[in-house]
Amino acid sequence: MINRVILMGRLVADPELKTTNTGISVTSFRIAVDRNYVKAGEQRQADFFDIVAWRSSAEFVCRNFSKGSLIAVDGQLQSRQYQTKDGQNRTAIEVVADNVSFTGERRDTSGTYGGGYSQAPRANTYGGSQVAPAAPQQPAAYSAGSADDFQAMPLDDDLPF
């Protein structure tokens, strides 16, 4: 069976980190995902999805994302049943995040936007231990190079690939 969901959208509100009774970090947040098409004369529509992230992924989201941030989520759909305070049965459908990633510019601690991408460590929802990821490194800028950094290619029709 396949149960895989990949979404990219913007956070509707600031995520809030919570801890279970057993000390496990968790956060629930909602993202708005724009639809690809727009009917003539109408505004673009968006769909809203509830996301749940556990352990280090939850901490990563709460530390690095805020309302309006663009986020990519890779996870699985999960449905659960619950009962409201007035006794009505309800069903909640949410995405349980396995991977959470930046998807463009991200705000650094000074409040400015910088380039580069980073990713939360893959969540282990079955209780294994995880090693903290290495600090992300900024990619080299092309503007720092010179023409001497490149080798000339022969212009014959015999390509090397």
N, C-alpha and C positions, 0 to 999 in steps of 0.2 A: 504494500500500500504506500501511497505517496501523500504526504501532508506537508507541503512547503509553501511558505508565503514570503514574498519579498516586496517591501513597500518603501517608498521614499516620499516624505512629506514634511510638513512643519508642525512643531509642537503647538498645541492649542493653549497650554498653560505651563507654568514652571513645574517640573517634576519634583516630587517630594519623597525623600528617602525614608523608609520605615523599616522596622526590624521585627521579625516574628518572635514569639515567646522563646524559641530555641536559638535566637541570635542571628538568624539569616537575614541579610539585607534584601529588600524588595521595593520596587517602585511600580506604580501604575500611571500611565499617561495616555493621552489621546493625541493622534496626529491627523492633520487634514491633508488629503491627497487630491490634487487637482485632477479632474478628468481630462483626457487628451483632446476631446472634441468640444466645440462651442457651437450651439445653434445660432444661426444668423439672427442678429438683433437681441441676443440674450447674453447675460454674464456667464463667465466660466463657472461651472459647478464643481463642488468638492465632495468627497466622501470622507467620513470620519471613522477612524479605527481605534479601538482600545488595545493598548499594548501593556504587557507585564514583563518586567525584567527582574531577574534574580541575581543574587550574590555580586560578583565583581562587575557584571554588566549593569546592575542597578546603580552601583556606586559610580561607575563611569558616566552613566546618563545624568545623574544628579550633579556631578561635579562639572560636566562640560557642556550641558545643554540648558537652554532656558526657553521661555515662550517665544515662538517665532523662528527658532533655530531649525535649519534643514537637517534631517536625520534619515539614515537608511536603516531599515530593520529587516533582518532575515530570521524567520522563526517558523512556528507551527501554529495552526489554528486549534483552539481548544474551546469546548463548550462546557458549561457547568450549570447546574440547577441550584436555585436558592429560593428562599421564601421571604417575602417582604414582612415588615412589622405588622401589617394588617392581614397577613395570612395568604396572600396571593403568591402562586408559584410563578417564577420567572426563569428565563434562560439567558445567560450571558455568553456571548461569543467574543473571544479575544485572541490576540496573537501573543504567544509566549516566545519572547525574543531569545534566539540563540546567539546572534551576532548583532551588534549595534555599531554603526560607523558614521564618521563625519562624511558629508557629501559636498564639500566645497569649502569656501572660506570659513574659518572659524575664528571666534573672538578669543584673543589671548587675555592674560590677566590685566593688561593695561587698558583694555576696552577697545583696542583697535583690531582690525581684521588682518589675519596673516594667511599666507598660502600653506599648502601642505595638507596631508591627510593622515588620519590616525584611525585606529580601530580598537574596540574593546576586546579583551581576550575572550575566546570562545567560552560561553557559559557551560558549566558542567552541572546539569540539573540532577545528577544522580549521586552527588555527595563526594566527589573526588577533590583532591587538592589542586590548586592552580599556582603557577609561578607568575609573579607580576611581570607585565610586558616591559621591554626595554623602552627607554624614552624615544619618541619618534624623531627621526632626523629629517631636516629640511632638504629637499632635492636641490641639486646644484643648479644655478641659474645659467641659462644659455648666454646671457649677455656678458658673463664673466669670461667666456672663451675667446679665442682668436682663430683666424683662418689657419694658423700653423697647427692647430689641434686636429685637423682633418686630413685624411689621405686622399689624393686624387684617384678617381676610378677611371679605368680605361674606357674609352667610348666605343669599343667593338661590341658585336652582338652576342658574345659569349659571356653571359652573366654567371656569376659564381653561385647562383641558387636555383 
